[in-house]
Amino acid sequence: MRNEGTWDRVLRVVVGLGILSLTLVGPRSLLGLVGLVPLATGLVGYCPLYQVLGIRTCPAAGKGAGTGA
C-alpha cells in the first residue's frame, strides 16, 4: 500500500540522505540519524503520518489498486 507519489519519494530520499550525511561531515552529530525516517519512508513509499492525516500524493492510490482492474 502506497500513499506517496514519485516526486514525494524522490524528495524524501534526497532529504534523508542529506540529513544522514550530517553524521559523517559537518557537525558530525548523531542527530543526523533523524534522516533515516524520510529515507525509509521514501524507499518504502508509505508514510504513517500521511495515513493518519488522510494525505495521499500517489495518484494510483485508491483507484482500483490491487483489484486487478
C-alpha positions in Angstrom: 0.0 0.0 0.0 1.5 3.3 -1.1 0.4 6.8 -0.2 3.4 8.7 -1.6 3.8 9.8 -5.2 7.1 9.6 -7.2 8.2 13.2 -6.6 7.4 12.9 -2.9 9.5 9.7 -2.6 12.5 11.2 -4.5 12.4 14.3 -2.4 12.3 12.2 0.8 15.3 10.1 -0.3 17.3 13.1 -1.2 16.5 15.0 2.0 17.0 11.8 4.1 20.5 11.3 2.6 21.3 14.9 3.2 20.4 14.8 6.8 22.0 11.5 7.3 25.3 12.8 5.9 25.5 15.2 8.9 26.7 12.2 10.9 29.8 11.9 8.7 30.5 15.5 7.7 29.8 19.0 9.0 28.8 19.0 12.7 29.2 15.1 12.9 26.2 14.9 15.2 24.2 11.7 15.9 21.1 13.9 15.3 21.7 13.2 11.7 20.3 9.8 12.2 16.9 11.5 12.0 17.5 11.3 8.3 16.7 7.6 8.5 13.0 8.4 8.8 12.5 10.3 5.5 14.9 7.9 3.8 13.0 4.8 4.9 9.5 6.3 4.1 10.8 7.4 0.7 12.2 3.9 -0.1 9.1 2.1 1.1 6.6 4.6 -0.4 4.4 4.6 2.7 4.2 7.3 5.4 2.3 6.5 8.6 1.7 10.2 9.3 0.1 10.6 5.8 -2.3 7.8 6.7 -3.3 9.4 10.0 -3.9 12.8 8.3 -5.6 11.3 5.2 -3.0 12.7 2.8 -2.1 10.9 -0.5 0.3 12.1 -3.1 0.2 8.9 -5.0 -2.2 9.3 -8.0 -2.8 5.5 -8.3 -3.8 5.0 -4.6 -7.4 4.3 -4.2 -8.2 3.9 -7.9 -8.7 0.2 -8.1 -5.2 -0.6 -7.0 -4.9 -4.2 -6.0 -8.3 -5.2 -7.5 -6.9 -6.3 -10.8 -8.9 -3.7 -12.7 
